Amino acid sequence: MEPGQTAEVELALLFAPENPYTEVEPGATFTVREGSKVVGYGEILSRREAAFSLPLHPASR
């Protein structure tokens, strides 16, 4: 993505299901940081319970 672009993305929560992440609910906002630098921000649109196999690999292009 280029600066200023927006996108809808799907994320896997690293410690789920052991950690229930109760504050991760639709309407909550978040920031994405690289060290002390904010590189993105967003709002949670929806949440679903899903199982992912690790390690996760990006889709082929």
Secondary structure, 3 states (H helix, E strand, C coil): CCCCCCCCCCCCCCCCCCCCCCCCCCCCEEEEEECCEEEEEEECCCCCCCCCCCCCCCCCC
